[in-house]
Amino acid sequence: HKDDWQIQFRGGGWCSSADDCMARSRTALGSSKSWGGTALSTNGITSRDCRVNPDFCNFNYVEVPYCDGDSFVGDRVDPVLVGPPG
């Protein structure tokens, strides 16, 4: 499976209002501040163990973390200011 790839977008989801996005920005789903250097998932469908994941265990695996909250569909250029700064 040297030419087969499994790509996982970790994080994801979206926020539905300015307040929701602000709350999300203070968590690992909305900020990368608390992320470590490596966070590869290794269970279930991403397991490297062929007994657990016989379909994809030998695929090349890339995990793409993201925390934008727009599900890759947003195009806003200017920030949205919510509440008092700080």
C-alpha positions as CSV (number, residue, x, y, z in Angstrom):
1,H,0.0,0.0,0.0
2,K,2.9,2.4,-0.6
3,D,0.8,4.5,-2.8
4,D,-2.3,4.5,-0.6
5,W,-3.0,7.3,1.8
6,Q,-5.3,7.9,4.7
7,I,-5.7,11.6,5.6
8,Q,-7.6,12.6,8.7
9,F,-8.6,16.2,9.5
10,R,-8.5,16.3,13.3
11,G,-10.6,18.9,15.1
12,G,-13.2,20.3,12.9
13,G,-16.7,21.2,13.3
14,W,-17.9,24.7,13.3
15,C,-19.2,27.5,15.4
16,S,-22.6,29.0,14.7
17,S,-22.4,32.4,16.2
18,A,-19.8,35.0,17.3
19,D,-20.3,34.0,21.0
20,D,-20.0,30.3,20.1
21,C,-16.8,31.0,18.1
22,M,-15.4,33.0,21.0
23,A,-16.1,30.2,23.5
24,R,-14.5,27.7,21.1
25,S,-11.4,29.8,20.7
26,R,-10.5,29.0,24.3
27,T,-10.4,25.2,23.7
28,A,-8.3,22.8,21.7
29,L,-10.9,22.9,19.0
30,G,-10.4,26.7,18.5
31,S,-6.8,27.3,19.3
32,S,-3.5,25.4,18.7
33,K,-1.9,26.9,21.9
34,S,-2.4,23.6,23.9
35,W,-1.4,21.2,21.1
36,G,1.8,19.2,21.5
37,G,4.3,18.5,18.8
38,T,2.8,15.2,17.7
39,A,-0.8,14.0,18.2
40,L,-1.3,11.1,15.8
41,S,-4.4,9.1,16.5
42,T,-3.7,5.4,16.7
43,N,-7.0,3.7,17.4
44,G,-10.0,2.4,15.5
45,I,-9.8,3.3,11.8
46,T,-6.4,5.0,12.3
47,S,-4.8,2.0,14.1
48,R,-1.6,0.6,12.6
49,D,-2.5,-2.8,14.1
50,C,-3.9,-5.0,11.2
51,R,-5.9,-7.0,13.7
52,V,-7.8,-3.9,14.7
53,N,-7.8,-2.1,11.3
54,P,-7.3,-4.7,8.5
55,D,-8.4,-2.3,5.7
56,F,-6.1,0.7,6.4
57,C,-3.3,-0.5,8.7
58,N,-0.7,-0.5,6.0
59,F,-1.7,2.9,4.4
60,N,0.5,6.0,4.7
61,Y,-1.1,8.1,7.3
62,V,-1.3,11.9,7.7
63,E,-3.2,13.8,10.4
64,V,-4.0,17.4,9.7
65,P,-5.0,19.3,12.8
66,Y,-7.1,22.4,12.4
67,C,-9.1,24.7,14.6
68,D,-10.6,27.3,12.3
69,G,-14.2,26.5,13.1
70,D,-15.5,27.2,9.6
71,S,-15.2,23.7,8.2
72,F,-13.1,25.0,5.4
73,V,-16.1,26.9,4.0
74,G,-15.5,30.4,5.4
75,D,-14.1,33.4,3.6
76,R,-14.2,36.2,6.1
77,V,-11.3,38.5,5.9
78,D,-11.9,40.8,8.9
79,P,-12.0,39.5,12.5
80,V,-15.3,39.5,14.5
81,L,-14.9,41.3,17.8
82,V,-16.9,39.8,20.7
83,G,-17.3,41.2,24.1
84,P,-14.6,43.2,26.0
85,P,-11.0,42.5,25.0
86,G,-8.9,40.2,27.2
